[in-house]
C-alpha cells in the first residue's frame, strides 16, 4: 500500500538517538575543522605561506606580488607594514618606475625562497584602502628588511616621500 503526502503534511523523520555512534565522530570532525582554521587562520592572520607566488596579472590571483610592498595571499590584499617601496602603477618619474619594478621582482624572489609567516604588528589591522597590514617574516626576520638593505625600499615612518630625488 502506498502512502501519499499532501501539501503541508509533515512526513515522519527518523531521528538518530543522542547516543548514536555517528554523533561523536561528527562533532570531533567539526571541532577539529574549526580548530585548524583558527590555528592557521585566514591568510592575513599569522599564517605560514609556502612561496608559490607570481606577479599579479589582470586575473584575480590568490597568491601574487602586486608591487614592492603589496601582495595578495589567499586572495587577501596585504600591505607590508614595515616598508615603503617605489610605485609601479603611478610612478612620478622614470627612476621611481624602474626602482619599483626592481623592488617588485626582488620581493617575488624573496617570498618564493621558502616558507614565511605573516605577522601583525602595531595597533592597526588595515590601512585606509582595506589592505591588511602585516610583516612577512622568515626565521624571525622581516623580508622587507632585505629590500631596505638593498636600497629597493625604505623603512615606513608614516610619511610619503618622493622617490624622484
C-alpha positions, 0 to 999 in steps of 0.5 A: 500500500502506498502512502501519499503526502499532501501539501503541508503534511509533515512526513515522519523523520527518523531521528538518530538517538543522542547516543548514536555512534555517528554523533561523536565522530561528527562533532570531533570532525567539526571541532577539529575543522574549526580548530585548524582554521583558527590555528592557521587562520585566514591568510592575513592572520599569522599564517605560514605561506609556502612561496608559490607566488607570481606577479599579479596579472589582470586575473584575480590571483590568490597568491601574487606580488602586486608591487614592492610592498603589496601582495595578495595571499589567499586572495587577501590584499596585504600591505607590508607594514614595515616598508615603503617601496617605489610605485609601479602603477603611478610612478612620478618619474622614470627612476621611481618606475624602474626602482619599483619594478626592481623592488617588485621582482626582488620581493617575488624572489624573496617570498618564493625562497621558502616558507614565511609567516605573516605577522601583525604588528602595531595597533592597526589591522588595515590601512585606509584602502582595506589592505591588511597590514602585516610583516612577512617574516622568515626565521624571525626576520622581516623580508622587507628588511632585505629590500631596505638593505638593498636600497629597493625600499625604505623603512615606513615612518608614516610619511610619503616621500618622493622617490624622484630625488 
